[in-house]
Amino acid sequence: MTGPLAGLRVVEIASIGPGPFCAMLLSDMGAEVIRVDKATAVVAGADPANPPKDILNRGRRSLAVDLKSPGGVEVVLELASKADALIEGFRPGVMERLGLGPQECRERNPKLVYGRMTGWGQTGPLASAAGHDINFVALSGALEPIGRRGQPPTIPLNLVGDFGGGGLMLAFGIVCALLEAANSGQGQVVDAAMVEGAAYLTSMVHSFRAMGMWNDERGTNLIDGGAPFYDVYECADGKYVSIGPIEPQFYALFLEAVGLDEQDLGAQYDKSRWPMAKERIAAAFKAKPRDEWQAVMEGTDICFAPVLSLSEAPNHPHNKAREAFVEMNGVVQPSPSPRFSRTPPQIASPPAYPGQHTREVLADWGFSPEEIETYLTTGAIAQA
């Protein structure tokens, strides 16, 4: 493996959404991450030559374990004793009831970093309640400001809670704790809550509010679609473009390219003129298809980009030049990011079927052939 995290070993207790995303990030950066799937998830006849298409599970080998059996618990504890970090994404208390909580794992390995991913956090009045990304983002304050004036909040997919505020924050926390453990010799628990991670992402907006630069009415501010010069506009072909010439010199270039005059639109930051300016700009963009605007504006200081679909983005010349996307086993997917000058990250492997590597992983992690056969016989583990 290459990548800046090469040499680190991580155990991932399989979950959904932000947990696998965190594990994917660590794997892409070079860590050896093994995914512990449920034994019941093993499907007979799975063909490794035709791997699953769940990108979030790329880069890891999978072993299948019955976490409700004493033998399965012992397998995971033994893995934890040899790992640098562990990731779990259950509700608070579940891992403890299984006998796999931080105390049990760190008794085996005091240097272990134990990463926990939840929506509400390990403590607090809502800690045990069910929820999903939309709920966590809503409580964080990040959802309410997103959207158009006079319209309900716009759901930002699950990018803000699950991935930005959840998986990415957990990966950051784990790496921070690993760096500290290298000095102290002691691991610790990383409690990553999507509510808090999403709130963390709104730090700049809180700054704007404190400085009197933010109106709490949705869709009336500089970067929320309120400003006519920071928005998306429909073109003649029904496709969209984005513009963001916030700076006056860039705004002047934009007006020249679109054929409008600031004297007619009013001063750039005169909010009383924004609705009228937005109508005039919208009408201008409607006159030509997206490709024509792209030919005029792309690559200039206008601060322009076409709004590309998921299928278009991998084929844009800039993304192709940067190899921002890669195709693996017929699945187009984002490449690991960011870039490193000496230790380039890479995708270790396509997604695995649950239990595809059970024997292989346990052998590599020091289990004897006799132990592996015993665990298989008792049903503590399963091989696909």
VENTACOR-V706484 format. One record per backbone hydrogen bond with DSSP energy under -0.5 kcal/mol. NH is the residue of the N-H (numbers start at 0). CO is the residue of the C=O. E is the energy in kcal/mol with one decimal. If there is no record, write none. Layout:
# VENTACOR-V706484
NH,CO,E + NH,CO,E
This chain:
# VENTACOR-V706484
3,342,-0.6 + 4,28,-3.2 + 5,2,-1.8 + 6,29,-0.6 + 7,4,-2.0 + 9,31,-3.0 + 10,84,-2.4 + 11,9,-0.5 + 11,33,-3.0 + 12,10,-0.6 + 12,86,-3.0 + 13,11,-0.7 + 13,35,-2.3 + 18,15,-1.2 + 20,16,-1.8 + 21,17,-2.5 + 22,18,-2.3 + 23,19,-2.7 + 24,20,-2.4 + 25,21,-2.2 + 26,22,-2.5 + 27,23,-3.1 + 28,24,-1.5 + 29,26,-2.2 + 30,25,-2.2 + 31,7,-3.1 + 32,30,-0.9 + 33,9,-2.4 + 33,31,-0.5 + 34,60,-3.0 + 35,11,-3.7 + 35,33,-0.5 + 36,34,-0.9 + 36,62,-2.6 + 38,64,-1.4 + 40,37,-1.6 + 41,38,-1.3 + 43,41,-0.5 + 45,42,-1.2 + 47,45,-0.7 + 49,46,-2.2 + 54,52,-1.2 + 56,53,-2.0 + 57,54,-2.2 + 58,348,-2.7 + 59,56,-0.8 + 60,32,-0.9 + 62,34,-2.3 + 63,381,-1.0 + 64,36,-2.9 + 65,379,-2.8 + 66,64,-1.1 + 68,65,-1.7 + 72,68,-2.4 + 73,69,-2.3 + 74,70,-2.0 + 75,71,-2.0 + 76,72,-2.5 + 77,73,-2.3 + 78,74,-2.2 + 79,75,-2.8 + 80,76,-1.6 + 81,77,-0.7 + 81,78,-1.3 + 82,78,-0.6 + 82,79,-0.8 + 83,8,-2.8 + 84,8,-1.6 + 85,112,-2.4 + 86,10,-2.7 + 87,114,-2.2 + 91,126,-0.6 + 93,90,-1.9 + 96,92,-2.2 + 97,93,-1.6 + 98,94,-0.6 + 98,95,-1.1 + 99,94,-3.1 + 104,100,-2.4 + 105,101,-2.8 + 106,102,-1.5 + 107,103,-1.0 + 108,104,-1.3 + 111,108,-2.2 + 112,83,-2.2 + 113,111,-0.6 + 113,187,-2.4 + 114,85,-3.6 + 114,112,-0.8 + 115,189,-3.2 + 116,87,-2.5 + 117,115,-0.6 + 117,191,-2.3 + 126,123,-1.6 + 128,125,-2.0 + 134,131,-1.5 + 135,131,-1.9 + 136,132,-2.8 + 137,133,-1.6 + 138,134,-2.3 + 139,135,-1.4 + 140,136,-0.7 + 140,137,-1.0 + 141,136,-1.0 + 142,136,-1.4 + 144,140,-0.6 + 145,142,-1.7 + 146,144,-0.6 + 150,147,-2.1 + 153,145,-3.0 + 155,153,-0.5 + 156,154,-1.8 + 158,155,-1.9 + 159,155,-0.6 + 162,157,-1.3 + 163,158,-3.2 + 164,159,-2.0 + 165,160,-0.6 + 166,161,-2.9 + 167,162,-2.8 + 169,165,-2.5 + 170,166,-2.4 + 171,167,-2.3 + 172,168,-2.7 + 173,169,-2.8 + 174,170,-2.3 + 175,171,-2.4 + 176,172,-2.5 + 177,173,-2.5 + 178,174,-2.2 + 179,175,-2.1 + 180,176,-2.5 + 181,177,-1.5 + 182,178,-0.7 + 182,179,-0.9 + 183,179,-2.6 + 184,180,-2.4 + 186,109,-3.1 + 189,113,-2.7 + 190,188,-0.6 + 191,115,-2.7 + 191,189,-0.9 + 192,190,-0.6 + 193,117,-2.0 + 194,118,-2.3 + 196,192,-2.6 + 197,193,-2.8 + 198,194,-2.1 + 199,195,-2.3 + 200,196,-1.4 + 201,197,-0.5 + 201,198,-1.5 + 202,199,-1.5 + 205,201,-2.1 + 206,202,-1.8 + 207,203,-2.4 + 208,204,-2.3 + 209,205,-2.2 + 210,206,-1.8 + 211,208,-1.4 + 212,207,-3.3 + 213,207,-0.6 + 217,215,-0.6 + 218,144,-0.6 + 219,216,-0.9 + 223,220,-0.6 + 225,220,-1.0 + 226,220,-1.3 + 229,226,-1.5 + 230,242,-1.1 + 232,240,-2.4 + 234,238,-3.3 + 235,284,-0.7 + 235,287,-2.7 + 237,234,-1.9 + 240,232,-2.1 + 241,304,-2.8 + 242,230,-2.4 + 243,301,-0.6 + 243,302,-2.0 + 245,243,-2.3 + 249,246,-0.5 + 250,246,-2.5 + 251,247,-2.2 + 252,248,-1.3 + 253,249,-2.2 + 254,250,-2.6 + 255,251,-1.9 + 256,252,-2.2 + 257,253,-2.2 + 258,254,-1.0 + 259,254,-2.5 + 263,260,-0.8 + 264,260,-1.9 + 265,261,-2.6 + 269,266,-1.9 + 270,268,-1.1 + 272,269,-1.9 + 273,270,-0.9 + 276,272,-2.7 + 277,273,-2.7 + 278,274,-1.7 + 279,275,-2.1 + 280,276,-2.6 + 281,277,-2.6 + 282,278,-2.1 + 283,279,-1.9 + 284,280,-2.4 + 285,281,-1.8 + 286,283,-1.3 + 287,284,-1.3 + 291,288,-0.6 + 292,288,-1.5 + 293,289,-2.6 + 294,290,-2.1 + 295,291,-1.2 + 296,292,-2.7 + 297,293,-2.1 + 299,296,-1.8 + 302,299,-0.8 + 304,241,-1.8 + 306,239,-2.3 + 307,305,-1.0 + 312,308,-2.5 + 313,309,-0.6 + 314,311,-1.7 + 315,312,-1.4 + 319,315,-2.5 + 320,316,-2.5 + 321,317,-2.0 + 322,319,-0.7 + 323,318,-2.7 + 325,332,-2.9 + 327,325,-0.5 + 327,330,-2.2 + 330,327,-1.9 + 331,329,-0.6 + 332,325,-2.8 + 334,323,-2.8 + 345,27,-1.5 + 347,345,-0.6 + 351,56,-0.6 + 355,352,-2.3 + 356,61,-2.9 + 357,354,-1.0 + 360,356,-3.3 + 361,357,-2.2 + 362,358,-2.3 + 363,359,-2.3 + 364,360,-2.0 + 365,362,-1.4 + 366,361,-2.9 + 371,367,-2.4 + 372,368,-2.3 + 373,369,-2.2 + 374,370,-2.5 + 375,371,-2.2 + 376,372,-2.5 + 377,373,-2.2 + 378,374,-0.6 + 378,375,-0.7 + 379,374,-1.6 + 380,374,-1.4 + 381,63,-2.1 + 383,354,-2.7
